[in-house]
């Protein structure tokens, strides 16, 4: 029988096999994406049954979506899961002067949680809805620890697991932990302080979370270990982390080779770069997924390649800070697996792909430095490979029914010659029309199942304003908010 997306219940799996027809469908043959024109995807419950032409099996409904692109949902391995504090660095710096590094006076008073447990749970749910709006079906959430007492808690990640189940998002979860942090001792001077027992306690909590939550919530929740940033970790914490990851058979996400503060700190502490220090510790492996590699040397990248480390490339947040992966082209040519992450507001994977392409071509100085297909691969197949999965990031029989539908008929996109190029040239997340996760319709026409986006936006702004108001207490010199974050123009 013929039907439309509006006939499907938001937040539910359709009963029986569903046929989705489209002008363009991204299929997958022998591990490589292919385009099918005027074709279909058929799925039943959480599994893809057919991709392409010539399906003769029974279906419960046929939905012809017209001039759209149907593809695999995006895999975001550095997915923003809080109210983005990186935007507070957009026009304001340096970081140590603007509350993004703790002053000694704040440490002496005792760092505190700046959000309540309820606020922490809300921001995960809010962020998960934003990811679905942008065609992201698998996410490894990341949040700042700048406004935390120390690390993330098991309780907030139990709430995140529930949010993923309620909203219908596939996630890799694990509370972030650390054994140290950076402190402003005097104007412009940053030192690392360490409390290794506290870091090891955080690791034990994370391991317990992984054991309790791996492959739960109907398979939507998987787990990882998330030591926060390489410069905030001791050798003991990292060795214990990677040993635990081998025992759990879990990924380890470790922010590494990502900024000048890290480079300076690691060299001062260990006499080398972070990837080279990790190699000396013997912890580099295929389990490691590493944002952002924007400060990686040629030798660092060779170590990543030789040990099977995947880079999580986050083009938008990097370029906002004046950084770039140098380069997407050279890393691919070396044989390094590249996944993508959003890591900022908006969590828009299409915008990140378009930004990444522009930066790669600028860095390399030539228009053929990268292609639309290569960035689309990174946003789908690259993320799946980093997680060592072949059932997500692609549409093929037997794969998970994680599907994103993009409107190519929108006046915002202009005429189209190729659907993947159209995403990069004229698209952004606003053209995401629908998202299915594990066969469930999680988002349709800007609505997310079981979540009032309008009310959530009001609450998010109020919560963010409350956080900003607390910045003077954790900023060097404790200036008023107006001095930390002055407006772009005088306010009259």
N, C-alpha and C positions, 0 to 999 in steps of 0.2 A: 504494500500500500504506500502511496505517496504521503509525505509529511514534511514539516519544516522544523527548524531548530526550536521554534517557539512551542512545538508540540511535545518536546522533551522536558521532563521535570528537572529543573535546576537542582544540582546536588545529588542526583541519583543516576544509577546505571539504567539505560534503556533495557527493557525486557526483550530478549531474543536478538538475533543478528541484525545489525544496523549497517545500511549501505549509505556512504557519503560520497556524492559525486561532485566533481570540481573541474574547472578549466585546467588546473595544474595540480599534480600530486607528486610529492617527493617520495619515491620508493627507494629501495636499497637492494642491490644485487651484488653478492659476493663481498659484502662489507663496504661497498661504495654507493654513494647516492646517485640516483638517476631521476630524470624528469619524465613523468607520464602526462600526456596532454589529453584532455577530455576523458578522464579516468575516474577511478573510485577507490576508496578504502572501505573494507568491510571488517567490522569487529563484533565480537560477542563477549559480554561481560568485560573482563580485563585484557583480552587477547586479540591481536590482529589476526584475521583469517585470510585476507586477500588484499593485495595492492596492485593496481594497474587496470588492465582491460579484461573483458571476457569472463566475468564471474557468473556462473550459472546456478549457484547454490540458493537455497531458500533464504529469505530475509523477512524480518518482521516489519520493516519499513524502509523506504527509499527516500533520501533527502538530497535533492539536487541543489547545491549551494551556489552554482553559477560561477561568476568570474572571481574565484578565490584561489588561494594557494593553500593546500593541505600539506602539512609537513609534520615531522616529529617535534614534540615540545622541546624547548631549549633546556640545556643542562647548565646550571649556574653554580659554580663551585666556590664562589666568594659572594654569596647572596646577602645583601643588606638585610639585617633583621632587627634594626633599632630605628630610632628617629635620628636621622643622619647627622652626626656631629662633624663630619668632614666639610659640610657646607659652611661651617663656622670658620674654616680656614680659607675659604674661597678668595676673599679680598683682604684677609687679616693674617699678619705674620710679624715676626717669626713665631713658630709654634710655642716656644718656651715662654714668650711674652703674652700669649693669648689663651692660656689655660689648658694647653694640650700637653703640657708636662707639669707634674706636680712640683710646687715650690717646697723647700725644706720646712717652712712654717706650717704648711698644710700637713705634711707628714708627721711633724711633731705633735700636732693636735689630734692626729688619728684620722686617716681617710675613712670616709663614710659612704654608704650607698645613697645615691642621689635620686633613686627611684624606689618606690614601694614594690613589694612582690606583685601586687595587682597591676601596677604600671608596667613592670617588666613583662608580665604575661600579655598585657594588651599590645605592647609594641611588637611582639612576635606575631600575633594574630593580624595586626594591621599590616606588617611587612609581608606576610605570606599572601595576603589578599593582593597587595601591589604586584607581587611576582606573577601571580596568576593573570592579572590584567595585561601583563606584558608577554604572555606566551611561554612562561617558564613553568615547566612541569616537574623538574627535579632540582632541588636546591640544597646546598650546604650552607646554612646560615652563618653570618659573621656579624659581630657587634663590637663596638669600642669598649675597652676596659678603662678608659680615661676617667669615667664618671662612676666607676665601681669602687667598692671597698678594696677589692683585690682581684678576684676572679669571678667567673660565672657560677651559678649554683645548680645543683641537681633539680631543685624544685622548679626553677624557671624553665628547665628543659623538659621536665615532665609536662608542664603547661604547654610547651611548644609542640610536644608530641600529640597532645590532645587537639591543639589548634590545627595541626596538619591533617589529622583524621577528620575533624569537623569541616574544614574548608576543602579538603581533597587536594593535597599537595604531597608529592613524593619528596622526602627529606633525608638528609644525612646529618644526624645530630650528635653533639658532644659538647659539654660545657668547657669553655676555655679556661686554662689555668696557666700560672707562671710562677717562677721562683724569684723574680726581681722586677725592677722598674726603674725608670729614669727620674731623676730629681734635679731641680734647679738649686744649686748650692749658693751661687752668687750670680750677679747679672751676666748672662750669656754662658755660664759654666754649667754643663750638664754632667752628672755622675750617675753611674749605675749602683743601685743598692740591691742586696739579695737576702732572701730568707728561704733557703732551700727546703727546710722541713715543710714550710707552708706550700711550696710548689708540689712536693711529693704527696702531701695530703690532698691537694687538688687533683693530682693524677689518680690517686686511689678512688676518689669520688667519681671521676670520669670513667674509670674502668668498671666500677659498680653500675653506673648508668648504662654503659654499653652492654654489659651482661644481662641487665634487666629489660632492655628495650630493643635489642637487635632483632630485626625482622618481625616487628610487631605492628599493631594497628592495620591489620589486613595486608601487611607487606609494604605499607607506605613509609614506615620508619625503619631506617638503617642507621648505623652509628659510625663515628670516627673519633679519633683523638685529636685535640686541638690545642697544643701548646701555643701560647699567644704569638710571640714574636721572638726571633732567634736571639736578639740581644737581651731579652728578659728571661732567658733560660740558662741554667747551669748545665755543665757536662753531665752531671749525675741525673738530672731530670730528663735530659734528652735520651740518654742511654736507656733509662727505665721506660720511657715512652715508647721507643721503637721496639724494645723487647716485649712490652705489653701488646703493641700493635701486631707483632708476629703471632703472639699467642691468641689474640682475638681475631686475627685475619682481617684487620681493619685498616683503612687509610689513615695517614697522619697529615694534617694540614698545618704547615709551618710557614709563617710570613718571613721571607728571607730575601736578601739582596734587593731591598725595596726603598732605601732612603739613606741620606747622608748621615743622619744621626746614628743609624745602625752601623754603617760602614766605619765611622769614627770610633764608635764604642767597641765593636768587635775587634778592630785592629788594636785598640789600646789594651783590651783585656787578653786577647789571644794571639796577637801578632800577625793576623792574616785576614782574609775575607771570610764571611760567614759560610758559604758553600765549602771552602777549603777546610775550615775548622770542622764542619760536619763530616767531611771525608776523613779527617784525622781521627775523629771519634768513632768512625766505622758505622755511622747510622744512615748514610745516604742509601736509598733503595727505591724500588718501584712503588713502594707504599706511600712515598712522600709526594704530596701535591703542594706546590710552592707558589703562592702569590709573591711578588709581581715580576721579579727578575729585571727590574728597570735599572738596577745598579750592578748587574752581574757582569763580570769580566769575561773575556773569551775563555780563560781557563775555568772559570766558574761554570759556564755553559757546557764546556766539554765534560766536566764532572757530572752535571745533570744528565747529559746524554749517556755517558758510560754506565751510570747507575740506574737508568730508567726513571728518573724523576720527571714528573709532569709539571709544566709551568701553567699557572692560572693567570692568564693575561686579562687585565682589567683596564682597557684603554681609556675610558672616560675619566675615572678618578685619577689615573696617572697623568694624563695631559692637563687636567685642571691644576695639578701641582707642578707643572712644568717638566714632567718626566715622560719617558717613552721606553717601550721595549725595543732594544737595538740589536736585531730587529725581528719582527715576526717572520720575515723572509729567511733570514739567516738561521734562525732557530729551527724552522721547518726543514731547511736544507741540511742542517746537521742531523736531523732525525729525532729531534726532541718533540715529544707529544705536547701539544698546546691545547688547553681548555680555556674557556672564558668565564669571567665573573663580572658582576655589575658593581658591587662594593660602594655604591653611592646612590643618592637620589637624583633622578628617578632610576629605579632598577629596570632599565629599558635595554634589553639585549640587542634590539635592532639598532638603537642609537650607539651602543658600544661597538657593534660590528662596523657601522659606518665610520665612527671615529677612528677605530683601529686601522681600517683601510686607508684613510686619509693620512694618518700619522706614519704608517709604514711606507707609503709612497713618498712622503716628504723626507723621511729619514734616509731612504734609499736614493731619493732624487730621480725616480723614474716611475712612470705610470703603470708599468707591467710588474712592479715589485710584488704585488699580491692580487688575488682575484676574489670576486664575490663568493665563489664556491668554496675557496679555502677558508674564508672566515665563517661561512655557514657550517662547514665541517667542524671547525673548532667549537662552535656553539652547540653542536649536537654530538658528533662522533668523538671529538676530542675529550669532552667531559665524560662520556661513557667509558672511553678507554682509560682515563685516569682512575675511574672507579672499578676498572676491570670487569665491565659489564658489556654484554652484546645484545641485551634485550631492551635497552632504552637508547634514545638518541637516534633512532632509525625506525622506519615503518617497513616491516617485512613480516610474513606469516610466522607466528609464534612469539613475536615481540610484544611487549606491553603496549596496551592501547593508550599511549600518552601522545595526544594529538593536539596540534595548534592550527587554527584556521585564520588566515590573513585575508583581509578584504583588498582585492586589487581593482575593484570598480569604484573605489572612493575617489571623489574629486581631488583629494589631497595628494594622491599618488601620481597623477598625470598618466599619459599613455605609457604602455608597457611593451618592451621587446622581449624581456626575459624575466620570469617571476623572482628569481633570486636577486638579480641586479636591481629590480624594482624595490625590493626591501631595503637595499643599501642606499640607493640614490634618493628615493622619495618617501621611504617609509619611516615610521617610528612605532613605538608600542601601541599608539592609539588605533592602529589599523587591525589589532588583534580582535577578531570577532568572536571566537569561541575557543575554549580549552577543555579537552577531556583528559583526565588522569586516571589510569587504570580502568578506562571505559566509563568513568563517571563524568558527567557534564559539570565541571567545577566553575566555569565562567562562561557567560553568554552576554554579548552586547553591553559590556561594562558593568555587569552585575555578578557578584560572587556569592555562591551558595551560603546562606546562613550568616551574612555579614552586611550590616548597614554601612556602606561606604561613606555616605554623607555625614552621618553622626560620628563615625570614626574619625573623619577629617577634622571635625570640630574638636574632638577630644585630643587628637594628636597635636594640634596646634597649641592647645592649652597646656598639655604636658611638656611640649618643647619649650614654651615660654617659661615654664617653671624651672626647667633645667638651666636655661640661659641665665635666669635671675640668680642662680647659685654660683655662677662662674667666678665672681670676685673672690670667694673664699678659697678657691683652688687655683688662683692665678698669681704669678710673681708680682709682688708689690701690692696686691689686693686693690687694684683700681676699680672704679665703678664700671658697671656694664657699658655705659655710654662711651667710655674710653677704650674698653676691650673691643667692642663691636660698633664703631661709629657708623652712621648711615652714609650711603653713597653721596647724598646731597644734604645740605642743611634742611632740617624739618621745621617748617614754619607753622 
